[in-house]
Amino acid sequence: MTGKRSVFRPNSLFGPVDPAAEAGYEDPPPRKGFFTDTSVCIGCKACQVACKEWNGVPDDGFDLLGMSYDNAGSLNANQWRHVAFIEKTGPPAPARPAVDLGMPTVGPPPVEEAAKPDFRWLMSSDVCKHCTHAACLDVCPTGALFRTEFGTVVVQDDVCNGCGYCVAACPYGVIDRRHGPEGAKNVGIAQKCTLCYDRLGAGLEPACAKACPTDSIQFGDLDELRERAAARVEHLHEAGVAEARLYGNDPEDGVGGTGAFFLLLDEPEVYGFPPDPVVTTRDLPKMFRRGTAAAAAMLAGAALAFLGARR
């Protein structure tokens, strides 16, 4: 059983913390999260389909965008999981070490060196980051967004008033208000990944991780996932994949580390990620103190001017 108590700590907007304990849960379970290994993503979009089916996320059109084989575009209110197909020009990357995916071994004939393409595909399944320091929580005026005992961030549809403050506050551009299609539920309400909070409560893994055929999306205790990810990067480096790196795993970064982090094979910007994300509410306490001091100084000046005028 986990209880909740009122709590406030001065480091709420910076520094590494246990987000569930910070939210007031007593003896919470280990923090849960996602480790997405893009080096084994095959772009099948099974995670997108599983997310939609389990959470009742409506169809968003699925129109080819003319930029790649991606037919979804980005995360939005109707797309809580999004598999990006990034066409990277230039010479192909060094061959990655083989990973046994349990697939049939029969394949196309080998391609001659001269016929190899001058681009490569980078595929990655994006999702809400479930930040340690979540600006969406800080700005929500109704308490519709809340921190769960698993350290994740969830929107309560029946409490959200659709103000959109969380949309502007998210440094990753994840949250969005639903605008349709016709007949969809929760139109006008902020929507995003819940990390399948209902499934976690029943001891199940999220639908996207369950459906992933290559274990590109791995779910579990966040500390264990970070250890697993570090070992995977080390293995790739030893195999000659020098560009492999982790994104979002550092508790000392601008959002205190994320609950959903990634192994990337290129710069974060290539995947559409901000290179140095910062919780957008970080400077609010300092701004408030300075604003209060400025207001007090103005009032003091006005009082002195008034008293001087009466003499």
C-alpha positions as CSV (number, residue, x, y, z in Angstrom):
1,M,0.0,0.0,0.0
2,T,1.2,3.5,-0.8
3,G,-0.1,6.5,1.1
4,K,0.1,10.2,0.3
5,R,0.9,13.1,2.5
6,S,1.3,16.9,1.9
7,V,4.9,17.8,1.4
8,F,7.0,20.6,0.1
9,R,10.8,20.8,-0.5
10,P,12.8,23.7,-1.8
11,N,14.4,21.6,-4.5
12,S,11.1,20.9,-6.3
13,L,12.3,22.6,-9.5
14,F,15.9,21.5,-9.7
15,G,18.3,18.7,-8.8
16,P,17.8,15.0,-8.7
17,V,14.9,13.8,-6.6
18,D,12.6,10.8,-6.2
19,P,9.5,12.2,-7.9
20,A,7.0,9.9,-6.2
21,A,8.4,10.7,-2.8
22,E,8.5,14.4,-3.7
23,A,4.8,14.2,-4.6
24,G,4.0,12.9,-1.1
25,Y,3.8,9.1,-1.5
26,E,5.0,7.1,1.5
27,D,7.0,4.0,0.6
28,P,6.3,4.2,-3.2
29,P,7.3,1.3,-5.5
30,P,10.5,1.7,-7.6
31,R,10.1,4.4,-10.3
32,K,9.0,2.9,-13.6
33,G,10.0,4.0,-17.1
34,F,10.9,3.2,-20.7
35,F,14.3,2.6,-22.3
36,T,14.0,2.9,-26.0
37,D,16.9,1.3,-27.9
38,T,16.7,2.9,-31.4
39,S,19.5,0.6,-32.7
40,V,17.1,-2.3,-32.9
41,C,13.9,-0.5,-33.9
42,I,12.6,-1.8,-37.2
43,G,9.9,0.8,-37.7
44,C,7.0,-1.7,-37.6
45,K,4.8,0.7,-35.6
46,A,3.3,-2.1,-33.5
47,C,3.8,0.2,-30.5
48,Q,1.7,2.9,-32.2
49,V,-1.1,0.5,-32.9
50,A,-1.0,-1.1,-29.4
51,C,-1.2,2.3,-27.8
52,K,-4.2,3.3,-29.8
53,E,-6.0,0.1,-29.2
54,W,-5.5,-0.1,-25.5
55,N,-6.1,3.6,-24.7
56,G,-8.8,4.3,-27.2
57,V,-6.8,7.0,-29.0
58,P,-8.7,8.0,-32.2
59,D,-7.4,7.8,-35.8
60,D,-5.5,10.9,-36.9
61,G,-5.7,10.5,-40.6
62,F,-2.4,8.7,-41.3
63,D,-1.6,10.7,-44.4
64,L,1.8,10.3,-46.0
65,L,3.7,13.6,-45.5
66,G,5.9,13.6,-48.5
67,M,9.0,13.6,-46.4
68,S,9.5,9.9,-45.5
69,Y,7.5,6.8,-45.1
70,D,6.2,8.2,-41.8
71,N,2.4,8.6,-41.9
72,A,1.8,10.2,-38.5
73,G,4.2,13.2,-38.3
74,S,4.7,13.7,-34.6
75,L,3.3,13.2,-31.2
76,N,0.0,14.9,-30.6
77,A,-3.3,14.4,-28.8
78,N,-4.2,11.5,-31.1
79,Q,-0.8,10.0,-31.3
80,W,0.7,9.1,-27.9
81,R,3.4,7.0,-29.5
82,H,5.1,8.0,-32.7
83,V,7.6,6.0,-34.7
84,A,9.8,8.4,-36.7
85,F,11.4,7.4,-40.0
86,I,14.3,9.7,-40.3
87,E,16.2,9.6,-43.7
88,K,19.8,10.5,-42.9
89,T,21.8,11.5,-46.0
90,G,25.5,10.7,-46.3
91,P,27.5,7.4,-46.2
92,P,25.9,4.5,-44.4
93,A,26.9,4.1,-40.8
94,P,29.2,1.2,-39.8
95,A,27.4,-2.1,-39.5
96,R,26.0,-2.6,-36.1
97,P,26.5,-5.9,-34.3
98,A,23.8,-8.5,-35.1
99,V,21.0,-8.9,-32.6
100,D,19.0,-12.1,-32.6
101,L,15.4,-11.0,-33.1
102,G,14.1,-14.5,-33.6
103,M,13.2,-13.7,-37.2
104,P,13.6,-16.0,-40.2
105,T,17.2,-16.0,-41.6
106,V,16.3,-16.1,-45.3
107,G,16.8,-12.6,-46.8
108,P,17.6,-10.8,-50.0
109,P,20.9,-11.4,-51.8
110,P,23.9,-9.4,-50.7
111,V,24.1,-5.9,-52.2
112,E,27.2,-4.9,-54.0
113,E,29.3,-2.2,-52.5
114,A,28.7,0.1,-55.4
115,A,24.9,-0.3,-55.2
116,K,24.6,0.6,-51.5
117,P,22.5,3.7,-50.9
118,D,24.0,7.0,-49.8
119,F,21.5,7.4,-46.9
120,R,20.4,5.4,-43.9
121,W,17.2,5.1,-41.9
122,L,17.1,6.2,-38.3
123,M,13.9,4.8,-36.6
124,S,12.8,5.7,-33.2
125,S,9.6,5.4,-31.2
126,D,9.0,8.7,-29.3
127,V,6.7,9.1,-26.3
128,C,6.1,11.5,-23.3
129,K,9.3,11.7,-21.3
130,H,7.6,11.6,-17.8
131,C,10.2,14.1,-16.6
132,T,11.6,14.2,-13.0
133,H,10.8,17.9,-13.0
134,A,7.7,18.2,-15.0
135,A,6.7,21.8,-16.0
136,C,3.3,20.6,-17.0
137,L,2.6,19.7,-13.4
138,D,3.9,23.1,-12.2
139,V,1.6,25.2,-14.4
140,C,-1.7,23.1,-14.3
141,P,-4.3,25.3,-12.5
142,T,-6.8,22.6,-11.8
143,G,-4.6,19.7,-10.7
144,A,-5.6,17.7,-13.7
145,L,-2.0,16.5,-14.1
146,F,-0.7,14.5,-11.2
147,R,2.3,12.4,-10.3
148,T,1.6,8.7,-9.8
149,E,3.2,6.4,-7.2
150,F,5.3,5.0,-10.1
151,G,6.8,8.4,-10.7
152,T,4.9,9.0,-14.0
153,V,2.7,11.9,-15.0
154,V,-0.9,11.4,-15.9
155,V,-3.7,13.7,-17.1
156,Q,-7.2,13.3,-15.5
157,D,-9.6,13.9,-18.4
158,D,-12.5,14.8,-16.1
159,V,-10.5,17.5,-14.3
160,C,-8.7,19.2,-17.2
161,N,-10.3,22.5,-18.3
162,G,-8.4,22.6,-21.6
163,C,-6.5,25.8,-20.7
164,G,-3.4,24.7,-22.6
165,Y,-0.9,26.0,-20.1
166,C,0.8,22.5,-20.0
167,V,1.1,22.5,-23.8
168,A,3.3,25.6,-23.7
169,A,5.2,24.5,-20.7
170,C,6.4,21.1,-22.0
171,P,10.0,21.5,-23.2
172,Y,9.6,18.5,-25.6
173,G,6.3,19.6,-27.3
174,V,4.6,16.4,-26.2
175,I,1.2,17.5,-24.8
176,D,-1.5,18.6,-27.1
177,R,-5.2,19.4,-26.8
178,R,-7.5,17.1,-28.9
179,H,-9.3,18.9,-31.7
180,G,-11.0,16.0,-33.3
181,P,-12.0,13.9,-35.2
182,E,-15.7,14.2,-35.1
183,G,-17.2,12.0,-32.5
184,A,-14.0,11.6,-30.5
185,K,-14.1,11.8,-26.8
186,N,-12.2,14.4,-24.7
187,V,-12.1,17.0,-27.5
188,G,-10.4,20.2,-26.1
189,I,-8.7,18.2,-23.3
190,A,-4.9,17.8,-22.9
191,Q,-3.8,14.4,-23.9
192,K,-0.6,12.4,-23.7
193,C,1.0,9.0,-22.8
194,T,0.0,7.7,-19.3
195,L,2.6,4.9,-19.4
196,C,-0.5,2.8,-19.2
197,Y,-1.2,3.7,-15.6
198,D,-4.1,1.3,-15.5
199,R,-2.0,-1.6,-16.6
200,L,0.8,-0.8,-14.1
201,G,-1.7,-0.9,-11.3
202,A,-2.6,-4.4,-12.4
203,G,1.0,-5.5,-12.6
204,L,1.2,-5.5,-16.4
205,E,3.7,-3.8,-18.7
206,P,2.5,-0.9,-21.0
207,A,0.9,-2.0,-24.2
208,C,3.6,-0.5,-26.4
209,A,6.4,-2.4,-24.7
210,K,4.3,-5.6,-24.8
211,A,3.8,-5.3,-28.5
212,C,7.3,-4.4,-29.5
213,P,8.7,-7.4,-31.4
214,T,12.4,-6.5,-31.1
215,D,12.5,-5.2,-27.4
216,S,13.4,-1.8,-28.7
217,I,11.0,-0.5,-26.1
218,Q,12.0,-1.9,-22.7
219,F,9.9,-1.3,-19.6
220,G,10.9,-1.7,-15.9
221,D,12.5,-0.1,-12.9
222,L,14.2,3.0,-14.0
223,D,17.5,2.4,-12.1
224,E,17.8,-1.0,-13.6
225,L,17.0,0.3,-17.1
226,R,19.7,2.9,-16.8
227,E,22.3,0.2,-16.0
228,R,21.1,-1.9,-18.9
229,A,21.3,1.1,-21.3
230,A,24.8,2.0,-20.2
231,A,25.9,-1.6,-20.8
232,R,24.3,-1.5,-24.3
233,V,26.1,1.7,-25.2
234,E,29.4,0.2,-24.1
235,H,28.8,-2.9,-26.2
236,L,28.0,-0.7,-29.3
237,H,31.1,1.4,-28.8
238,E,33.2,-1.8,-28.6
239,A,31.6,-3.0,-31.8
240,G,32.6,0.3,-33.6
241,V,29.4,2.2,-33.4
242,A,31.0,5.3,-31.9
243,E,27.9,7.5,-32.5
244,A,25.8,5.6,-30.0
245,R,24.7,7.7,-27.0
246,L,22.0,8.0,-24.4
247,Y,19.5,10.8,-24.1
248,G,17.4,11.7,-21.1
249,N,19.2,9.3,-18.7
250,D,21.2,11.9,-16.7
251,P,19.6,12.9,-13.4
252,E,21.7,16.0,-13.5
253,D,20.3,17.4,-16.7
254,G,17.9,20.3,-17.1
255,V,14.8,18.2,-16.2
256,G,16.4,15.9,-13.6
257,G,16.4,13.0,-16.0
258,T,13.4,11.5,-17.8
259,G,11.3,8.5,-17.1
260,A,11.5,7.6,-20.8
261,F,15.0,7.8,-22.2
262,F,16.6,6.8,-25.5
263,L,19.7,5.2,-27.1
264,L,20.3,7.3,-30.2
265,L,22.6,6.8,-33.1
266,D,23.0,10.5,-34.0
267,E,22.7,13.9,-32.5
268,P,19.4,14.5,-30.6
269,E,18.4,17.3,-33.0
270,V,18.3,14.7,-35.8
271,Y,15.5,12.9,-33.9
272,G,13.7,16.2,-33.2
273,F,14.8,16.3,-29.5
274,P,16.1,19.5,-27.8
275,P,19.8,19.0,-27.2
276,D,19.8,20.6,-23.7
277,P,16.2,20.5,-22.4
278,V,15.4,22.6,-19.3
279,V,12.3,22.5,-17.2
280,T,10.5,25.7,-18.3
281,T,9.4,26.6,-14.8
282,R,13.0,26.4,-13.3
283,D,13.4,30.2,-12.9
284,L,9.9,31.0,-11.6
285,P,10.9,31.2,-7.9
286,K,13.8,33.5,-8.7
287,M,11.5,35.6,-10.9
288,F,8.9,35.8,-8.2
289,R,11.4,36.9,-5.6
290,R,12.8,39.6,-7.9
291,G,9.4,40.8,-8.9
292,T,8.3,41.0,-5.2
293,A,11.5,42.9,-4.3
294,A,10.9,45.3,-7.3
295,A,7.2,45.8,-6.2
296,A,8.3,46.5,-2.6
297,A,10.9,49.0,-3.8
298,M,8.3,50.8,-5.9
299,L,5.8,50.9,-3.1
300,A,8.5,52.2,-0.7
301,G,9.5,54.9,-3.3
302,A,5.8,55.9,-3.8
303,A,5.3,56.1,0.0
304,L,8.4,58.3,0.4
305,A,7.3,60.5,-2.5
306,F,3.9,60.9,-0.9
307,L,5.3,61.8,2.5
308,G,7.7,64.2,1.0
309,A,5.0,66.0,-0.9
310,R,2.9,66.5,2.3
311,R,5.8,68.4,4.0
